[in-house]
């Protein structure tokens, strides 16, 4: 019975544990908080990802519907139009066009040239179409294959 008298019940944290926790939290605050302070970079990355998805959607729509999809680039986003009649010259010149969802949220600072996705999935022109977004990586579209990266 004497052995129960010396048994201690641990309650709470030791001073060393508390100090180490404070040091780790301080290091994380110094390393992580500056990344959250600049929301513009975060929004630019989101805008880039939405634009990238929209362009991939446009390319797949051109193949699936066997129609030309015209991509108009503006500073606030891209506008997509699907030609309602097959045009042999690869332009959106049908009597009427169907406008798809446009302009990714929160965008600005987008620049590049207009181009079309053909029914084959390739993009108009030659070489690579480059879309530049402020504070984010460029988006490139390979004209021969229509691959968006």
PyMOL commands that place a pseudoatom at each C-alpha (Angstrom):
pseudoatom trace, name=CA, resn=UNK, resi=1, chain=A, elem=C, hetatm=0, pos=[0.000, 0.000, 0.000]
pseudoatom trace, name=CA, resn=UNK, resi=2, chain=A, elem=C, hetatm=0, pos=[2.875, 2.355, 0.466]
pseudoatom trace, name=CA, resn=UNK, resi=3, chain=A, elem=C, hetatm=0, pos=[3.626, 2.094, -3.165]
pseudoatom trace, name=CA, resn=UNK, resi=4, chain=A, elem=C, hetatm=0, pos=[0.316, 3.885, -4.111]
pseudoatom trace, name=CA, resn=UNK, resi=5, chain=A, elem=C, hetatm=0, pos=[1.241, 6.791, -1.876]
pseudoatom trace, name=CA, resn=UNK, resi=6, chain=A, elem=C, hetatm=0, pos=[4.265, 7.662, -4.050]
pseudoatom trace, name=CA, resn=UNK, resi=7, chain=A, elem=C, hetatm=0, pos=[2.446, 7.374, -7.339]
pseudoatom trace, name=CA, resn=UNK, resi=8, chain=A, elem=C, hetatm=0, pos=[2.067, 10.763, -9.042]
pseudoatom trace, name=CA, resn=UNK, resi=9, chain=A, elem=C, hetatm=0, pos=[-0.660, 11.665, -11.456]
pseudoatom trace, name=CA, resn=UNK, resi=10, chain=A, elem=C, hetatm=0, pos=[0.645, 13.725, -14.375]
pseudoatom trace, name=CA, resn=UNK, resi=11, chain=A, elem=C, hetatm=0, pos=[-1.538, 16.723, -15.063]
pseudoatom trace, name=CA, resn=UNK, resi=12, chain=A, elem=C, hetatm=0, pos=[-0.721, 19.519, -17.503]
pseudoatom trace, name=CA, resn=UNK, resi=13, chain=A, elem=C, hetatm=0, pos=[2.442, 20.238, -19.437]
pseudoatom trace, name=CA, resn=UNK, resi=14, chain=A, elem=C, hetatm=0, pos=[5.964, 20.768, -18.246]
pseudoatom trace, name=CA, resn=UNK, resi=15, chain=A, elem=C, hetatm=0, pos=[7.650, 24.127, -18.665]
pseudoatom trace, name=CA, resn=UNK, resi=16, chain=A, elem=C, hetatm=0, pos=[10.026, 22.662, -21.265]
pseudoatom trace, name=CA, resn=UNK, resi=17, chain=A, elem=C, hetatm=0, pos=[7.090, 21.406, -23.370]
pseudoatom trace, name=CA, resn=UNK, resi=18, chain=A, elem=C, hetatm=0, pos=[5.398, 24.777, -23.275]
pseudoatom trace, name=CA, resn=UNK, resi=19, chain=A, elem=C, hetatm=0, pos=[8.556, 26.654, -24.274]
pseudoatom trace, name=CA, resn=UNK, resi=20, chain=A, elem=C, hetatm=0, pos=[9.261, 24.242, -27.152]
pseudoatom trace, name=CA, resn=UNK, resi=21, chain=A, elem=C, hetatm=0, pos=[5.688, 24.629, -28.407]
pseudoatom trace, name=CA, resn=UNK, resi=22, chain=A, elem=C, hetatm=0, pos=[6.032, 28.406, -28.340]
pseudoatom trace, name=CA, resn=UNK, resi=23, chain=A, elem=C, hetatm=0, pos=[9.303, 28.216, -30.277]
pseudoatom trace, name=CA, resn=UNK, resi=24, chain=A, elem=C, hetatm=0, pos=[7.769, 25.985, -32.975]
pseudoatom trace, name=CA, resn=UNK, resi=25, chain=A, elem=C, hetatm=0, pos=[4.713, 28.256, -33.304]
pseudoatom trace, name=CA, resn=UNK, resi=26, chain=A, elem=C, hetatm=0, pos=[7.038, 31.287, -33.591]
pseudoatom trace, name=CA, resn=UNK, resi=27, chain=A, elem=C, hetatm=0, pos=[9.072, 29.663, -36.357]
pseudoatom trace, name=CA, resn=UNK, resi=28, chain=A, elem=C, hetatm=0, pos=[5.916, 28.722, -38.256]
pseudoatom trace, name=CA, resn=UNK, resi=29, chain=A, elem=C, hetatm=0, pos=[4.564, 32.259, -37.881]
pseudoatom trace, name=CA, resn=UNK, resi=30, chain=A, elem=C, hetatm=0, pos=[7.753, 33.734, -39.350]
pseudoatom trace, name=CA, resn=UNK, resi=31, chain=A, elem=C, hetatm=0, pos=[7.830, 31.244, -42.250]
pseudoatom trace, name=CA, resn=UNK, resi=32, chain=A, elem=C, hetatm=0, pos=[4.123, 30.928, -43.142]
pseudoatom trace, name=CA, resn=UNK, resi=33, chain=A, elem=C, hetatm=0, pos=[2.382, 34.228, -42.384]
pseudoatom trace, name=CA, resn=UNK, resi=34, chain=A, elem=C, hetatm=0, pos=[4.130, 36.277, -45.104]
pseudoatom trace, name=CA, resn=UNK, resi=35, chain=A, elem=C, hetatm=0, pos=[2.716, 33.902, -47.703]
pseudoatom trace, name=CA, resn=UNK, resi=36, chain=A, elem=C, hetatm=0, pos=[-0.830, 34.618, -46.563]
pseudoatom trace, name=CA, resn=UNK, resi=37, chain=A, elem=C, hetatm=0, pos=[-0.273, 38.354, -46.329]
pseudoatom trace, name=CA, resn=UNK, resi=38, chain=A, elem=C, hetatm=0, pos=[-0.061, 38.793, -50.130]
pseudoatom trace, name=CA, resn=UNK, resi=39, chain=A, elem=C, hetatm=0, pos=[-3.519, 37.738, -51.269]
pseudoatom trace, name=CA, resn=UNK, resi=40, chain=A, elem=C, hetatm=0, pos=[-2.890, 39.038, -54.796]
pseudoatom trace, name=CA, resn=UNK, resi=41, chain=A, elem=C, hetatm=0, pos=[-0.531, 36.189, -55.640]
pseudoatom trace, name=CA, resn=UNK, resi=42, chain=A, elem=C, hetatm=0, pos=[-3.040, 33.658, -54.311]
pseudoatom trace, name=CA, resn=UNK, resi=43, chain=A, elem=C, hetatm=0, pos=[-5.843, 35.183, -56.399]
pseudoatom trace, name=CA, resn=UNK, resi=44, chain=A, elem=C, hetatm=0, pos=[-3.620, 35.335, -59.487]
pseudoatom trace, name=CA, resn=UNK, resi=45, chain=A, elem=C, hetatm=0, pos=[-2.890, 31.620, -59.132]
pseudoatom trace, name=CA, resn=UNK, resi=46, chain=A, elem=C, hetatm=0, pos=[-6.616, 30.889, -58.798]
pseudoatom trace, name=CA, resn=UNK, resi=47, chain=A, elem=C, hetatm=0, pos=[-7.340, 33.026, -61.874]
pseudoatom trace, name=CA, resn=UNK, resi=48, chain=A, elem=C, hetatm=0, pos=[-4.657, 31.137, -63.802]
pseudoatom trace, name=CA, resn=UNK, resi=49, chain=A, elem=C, hetatm=0, pos=[-6.098, 27.767, -62.794]
pseudoatom trace, name=CA, resn=UNK, resi=50, chain=A, elem=C, hetatm=0, pos=[-9.628, 28.786, -63.793]
pseudoatom trace, name=CA, resn=UNK, resi=51, chain=A, elem=C, hetatm=0, pos=[-8.410, 30.163, -67.137]
pseudoatom trace, name=CA, resn=UNK, resi=52, chain=A, elem=C, hetatm=0, pos=[-6.459, 26.959, -67.739]
pseudoatom trace, name=CA, resn=UNK, resi=53, chain=A, elem=C, hetatm=0, pos=[-9.555, 24.852, -67.026]
pseudoatom trace, name=CA, resn=UNK, resi=54, chain=A, elem=C, hetatm=0, pos=[-11.709, 27.013, -69.281]
pseudoatom trace, name=CA, resn=UNK, resi=55, chain=A, elem=C, hetatm=0, pos=[-9.235, 26.660, -72.158]
pseudoatom trace, name=CA, resn=UNK, resi=56, chain=A, elem=C, hetatm=0, pos=[-9.090, 22.882, -71.715]
pseudoatom trace, name=CA, resn=UNK, resi=57, chain=A, elem=C, hetatm=0, pos=[-12.895, 22.845, -71.732]
pseudoatom trace, name=CA, resn=UNK, resi=58, chain=A, elem=C, hetatm=0, pos=[-12.906, 24.873, -74.960]
pseudoatom trace, name=CA, resn=UNK, resi=59, chain=A, elem=C, hetatm=0, pos=[-10.483, 22.461, -76.641]
pseudoatom trace, name=CA, resn=UNK, resi=60, chain=A, elem=C, hetatm=0, pos=[-12.503, 19.413, -75.601]
pseudoatom trace, name=CA, resn=UNK, resi=61, chain=A, elem=C, hetatm=0, pos=[-15.754, 21.083, -76.676]
pseudoatom trace, name=CA, resn=UNK, resi=62, chain=A, elem=C, hetatm=0, pos=[-14.305, 21.732, -80.124]
pseudoatom trace, name=CA, resn=UNK, resi=63, chain=A, elem=C, hetatm=0, pos=[-13.463, 18.046, -80.513]
pseudoatom trace, name=CA, resn=UNK, resi=64, chain=A, elem=C, hetatm=0, pos=[-16.695, 16.721, -78.989]
pseudoatom trace, name=CA, resn=UNK, resi=65, chain=A, elem=C, hetatm=0, pos=[-18.996, 18.975, -81.000]
pseudoatom trace, name=CA, resn=UNK, resi=66, chain=A, elem=C, hetatm=0, pos=[-16.821, 19.021, -84.131]
pseudoatom trace, name=CA, resn=UNK, resi=67, chain=A, elem=C, hetatm=0, pos=[-17.056, 22.793, -84.241]
pseudoatom trace, name=CA, resn=UNK, resi=68, chain=A, elem=C, hetatm=0, pos=[-14.629, 25.676, -84.084]
pseudoatom trace, name=CA, resn=UNK, resi=69, chain=A, elem=C, hetatm=0, pos=[-14.327, 27.339, -80.669]
pseudoatom trace, name=CA, resn=UNK, resi=70, chain=A, elem=C, hetatm=0, pos=[-13.104, 30.927, -80.809]
pseudoatom trace, name=CA, resn=UNK, resi=71, chain=A, elem=C, hetatm=0, pos=[-11.101, 32.188, -77.827]
pseudoatom trace, name=CA, resn=UNK, resi=72, chain=A, elem=C, hetatm=0, pos=[-11.050, 35.958, -77.314]
pseudoatom trace, name=CA, resn=UNK, resi=73, chain=A, elem=C, hetatm=0, pos=[-8.455, 37.136, -74.788]
pseudoatom trace, name=CA, resn=UNK, resi=74, chain=A, elem=C, hetatm=0, pos=[-9.083, 40.260, -72.700]
pseudoatom trace, name=CA, resn=UNK, resi=75, chain=A, elem=C, hetatm=0, pos=[-7.444, 41.589, -69.536]
pseudoatom trace, name=CA, resn=UNK, resi=76, chain=A, elem=C, hetatm=0, pos=[-10.291, 40.272, -67.353]
pseudoatom trace, name=CA, resn=UNK, resi=77, chain=A, elem=C, hetatm=0, pos=[-10.495, 36.765, -68.813]
pseudoatom trace, name=CA, resn=UNK, resi=78, chain=A, elem=C, hetatm=0, pos=[-11.269, 34.781, -71.922]
pseudoatom trace, name=CA, resn=UNK, resi=79, chain=A, elem=C, hetatm=0, pos=[-14.509, 34.620, -73.875]
pseudoatom trace, name=CA, resn=UNK, resi=80, chain=A, elem=C, hetatm=0, pos=[-15.433, 31.426, -75.690]
pseudoatom trace, name=CA, resn=UNK, resi=81, chain=A, elem=C, hetatm=0, pos=[-17.796, 31.076, -78.619]
pseudoatom trace, name=CA, resn=UNK, resi=82, chain=A, elem=C, hetatm=0, pos=[-18.753, 27.822, -80.303]
pseudoatom trace, name=CA, resn=UNK, resi=83, chain=A, elem=C, hetatm=0, pos=[-19.587, 28.142, -83.973]
pseudoatom trace, name=CA, resn=UNK, resi=84, chain=A, elem=C, hetatm=0, pos=[-23.051, 26.718, -84.585]
pseudoatom trace, name=CA, resn=UNK, resi=85, chain=A, elem=C, hetatm=0, pos=[-22.261, 25.795, -88.186]
pseudoatom trace, name=CA, resn=UNK, resi=86, chain=A, elem=C, hetatm=0, pos=[-19.110, 24.054, -89.370]
pseudoatom trace, name=CA, resn=UNK, resi=87, chain=A, elem=C, hetatm=0, pos=[-16.944, 26.669, -91.044]
pseudoatom trace, name=CA, resn=UNK, resi=88, chain=A, elem=C, hetatm=0, pos=[-14.306, 25.257, -93.393]
pseudoatom trace, name=CA, resn=UNK, resi=89, chain=A, elem=C, hetatm=0, pos=[-11.980, 28.178, -92.685]
pseudoatom trace, name=CA, resn=UNK, resi=90, chain=A, elem=C, hetatm=0, pos=[-11.935, 27.569, -88.901]
pseudoatom trace, name=CA, resn=UNK, resi=91, chain=A, elem=C, hetatm=0, pos=[-13.618, 30.812, -87.871]
pseudoatom trace, name=CA, resn=UNK, resi=92, chain=A, elem=C, hetatm=0, pos=[-16.711, 31.546, -85.795]
pseudoatom trace, name=CA, resn=UNK, resi=93, chain=A, elem=C, hetatm=0, pos=[-18.724, 33.124, -88.599]
pseudoatom trace, name=CA, resn=UNK, resi=94, chain=A, elem=C, hetatm=0, pos=[-21.944, 31.131, -88.402]
pseudoatom trace, name=CA, resn=UNK, resi=95, chain=A, elem=C, hetatm=0, pos=[-25.304, 32.870, -88.328]
pseudoatom trace, name=CA, resn=UNK, resi=96, chain=A, elem=C, hetatm=0, pos=[-25.341, 32.650, -84.541]
pseudoatom trace, name=CA, resn=UNK, resi=97, chain=A, elem=C, hetatm=0, pos=[-22.902, 31.568, -81.890]
pseudoatom trace, name=CA, resn=UNK, resi=98, chain=A, elem=C, hetatm=0, pos=[-23.412, 29.929, -78.529]
pseudoatom trace, name=CA, resn=UNK, resi=99, chain=A, elem=C, hetatm=0, pos=[-21.554, 31.776, -75.803]
pseudoatom trace, name=CA, resn=UNK, resi=100, chain=A, elem=C, hetatm=0, pos=[-20.125, 29.551, -73.095]
pseudoatom trace, name=CA, resn=UNK, resi=101, chain=A, elem=C, hetatm=0, pos=[-19.364, 30.504, -69.473]
pseudoatom trace, name=CA, resn=UNK, resi=102, chain=A, elem=C, hetatm=0, pos=[-16.803, 33.275, -69.602]
pseudoatom trace, name=CA, resn=UNK, resi=103, chain=A, elem=C, hetatm=0, pos=[-14.354, 35.205, -67.476]
pseudoatom trace, name=CA, resn=UNK, resi=104, chain=A, elem=C, hetatm=0, pos=[-12.894, 33.297, -64.551]
pseudoatom trace, name=CA, resn=UNK, resi=105, chain=A, elem=C, hetatm=0, pos=[-13.541, 34.993, -61.209]
pseudoatom trace, name=CA, resn=UNK, resi=106, chain=A, elem=C, hetatm=0, pos=[-11.234, 37.667, -59.843]
pseudoatom trace, name=CA, resn=UNK, resi=107, chain=A, elem=C, hetatm=0, pos=[-9.135, 38.110, -62.948]
pseudoatom trace, name=CA, resn=UNK, resi=108, chain=A, elem=C, hetatm=0, pos=[-7.061, 40.927, -64.291]
pseudoatom trace, name=CA, resn=UNK, resi=109, chain=A, elem=C, hetatm=0, pos=[-3.727, 41.259, -65.967]
pseudoatom trace, name=CA, resn=UNK, resi=110, chain=A, elem=C, hetatm=0, pos=[-4.284, 38.648, -68.689]
pseudoatom trace, name=CA, resn=UNK, resi=111, chain=A, elem=C, hetatm=0, pos=[-2.671, 39.293, -72.048]
pseudoatom trace, name=CA, resn=UNK, resi=112, chain=A, elem=C, hetatm=0, pos=[-2.242, 37.316, -75.234]
pseudoatom trace, name=CA, resn=UNK, resi=113, chain=A, elem=C, hetatm=0, pos=[-3.631, 36.992, -78.735]
pseudoatom trace, name=CA, resn=UNK, resi=114, chain=A, elem=C, hetatm=0, pos=[-6.980, 35.601, -79.828]
pseudoatom trace, name=CA, resn=UNK, resi=115, chain=A, elem=C, hetatm=0, pos=[-6.999, 32.141, -81.381]
pseudoatom trace, name=CA, resn=UNK, resi=116, chain=A, elem=C, hetatm=0, pos=[-9.374, 29.316, -82.269]
pseudoatom trace, name=CA, resn=UNK, resi=117, chain=A, elem=C, hetatm=0, pos=[-9.604, 25.652, -81.367]
pseudoatom trace, name=CA, resn=UNK, resi=118, chain=A, elem=C, hetatm=0, pos=[-10.431, 23.708, -84.524]
pseudoatom trace, name=CA, resn=UNK, resi=119, chain=A, elem=C, hetatm=0, pos=[-12.718, 20.667, -84.692]
pseudoatom trace, name=CA, resn=UNK, resi=120, chain=A, elem=C, hetatm=0, pos=[-9.605, 18.467, -84.741]
pseudoatom trace, name=CA, resn=UNK, resi=121, chain=A, elem=C, hetatm=0, pos=[-8.557, 19.848, -81.347]
pseudoatom trace, name=CA, resn=UNK, resi=122, chain=A, elem=C, hetatm=0, pos=[-5.593, 21.755, -82.760]
pseudoatom trace, name=CA, resn=UNK, resi=123, chain=A, elem=C, hetatm=0, pos=[-5.313, 25.514, -82.288]
pseudoatom trace, name=CA, resn=UNK, resi=124, chain=A, elem=C, hetatm=0, pos=[-5.205, 27.967, -85.156]
pseudoatom trace, name=CA, resn=UNK, resi=125, chain=A, elem=C, hetatm=0, pos=[-1.861, 29.316, -86.279]
pseudoatom trace, name=CA, resn=UNK, resi=126, chain=A, elem=C, hetatm=0, pos=[1.574, 27.804, -85.787]
pseudoatom trace, name=CA, resn=UNK, resi=127, chain=A, elem=C, hetatm=0, pos=[3.954, 27.461, -82.898]
pseudoatom trace, name=CA, resn=UNK, resi=128, chain=A, elem=C, hetatm=0, pos=[2.725, 28.216, -79.404]
pseudoatom trace, name=CA, resn=UNK, resi=129, chain=A, elem=C, hetatm=0, pos=[0.097, 30.672, -78.159]
pseudoatom trace, name=CA, resn=UNK, resi=130, chain=A, elem=C, hetatm=0, pos=[1.156, 32.196, -74.834]
pseudoatom trace, name=CA, resn=UNK, resi=131, chain=A, elem=C, hetatm=0, pos=[-1.205, 33.840, -72.359]
pseudoatom trace, name=CA, resn=UNK, resi=132, chain=A, elem=C, hetatm=0, pos=[0.529, 35.908, -69.695]
pseudoatom trace, name=CA, resn=UNK, resi=133, chain=A, elem=C, hetatm=0, pos=[-1.059, 36.513, -66.289]
pseudoatom trace, name=CA, resn=UNK, resi=134, chain=A, elem=C, hetatm=0, pos=[0.324, 39.050, -63.824]
pseudoatom trace, name=CA, resn=UNK, resi=135, chain=A, elem=C, hetatm=0, pos=[1.844, 37.333, -60.734]
pseudoatom trace, name=CA, resn=UNK, resi=136, chain=A, elem=C, hetatm=0, pos=[1.323, 33.815, -62.148]
pseudoatom trace, name=CA, resn=UNK, resi=137, chain=A, elem=C, hetatm=0, pos=[2.966, 31.405, -64.565]
pseudoatom trace, name=CA, resn=UNK, resi=138, chain=A, elem=C, hetatm=0, pos=[2.201, 31.720, -68.282]
pseudoatom trace, name=CA, resn=UNK, resi=139, chain=A, elem=C, hetatm=0, pos=[-0.325, 29.458, -70.013]
pseudoatom trace, name=CA, resn=UNK, resi=140, chain=A, elem=C, hetatm=0, pos=[0.876, 27.927, -73.265]
pseudoatom trace, name=CA, resn=UNK, resi=141, chain=A, elem=C, hetatm=0, pos=[-1.220, 26.345, -76.003]
pseudoatom trace, name=CA, resn=UNK, resi=142, chain=A, elem=C, hetatm=0, pos=[0.544, 24.215, -78.590]
pseudoatom trace, name=CA, resn=UNK, resi=143, chain=A, elem=C, hetatm=0, pos=[-0.992, 25.088, -81.976]
pseudoatom trace, name=CA, resn=UNK, resi=144, chain=A, elem=C, hetatm=0, pos=[-0.295, 21.716, -83.618]
pseudoatom trace, name=CA, resn=UNK, resi=145, chain=A, elem=C, hetatm=0, pos=[-1.979, 19.609, -80.918]
pseudoatom trace, name=CA, resn=UNK, resi=146, chain=A, elem=C, hetatm=0, pos=[-4.112, 22.098, -78.968]
pseudoatom trace, name=CA, resn=UNK, resi=147, chain=A, elem=C, hetatm=0, pos=[-2.475, 20.931, -75.742]
pseudoatom trace, name=CA, resn=UNK, resi=148, chain=A, elem=C, hetatm=0, pos=[-2.991, 23.501, -72.958]
pseudoatom trace, name=CA, resn=UNK, resi=149, chain=A, elem=C, hetatm=0, pos=[-0.311, 23.747, -70.262]
for i in range(1, 149): cmd.bond("trace and resi %d" % i, "trace and resi %d" % (i + 1))
show_as sticks, trace
zoom trace
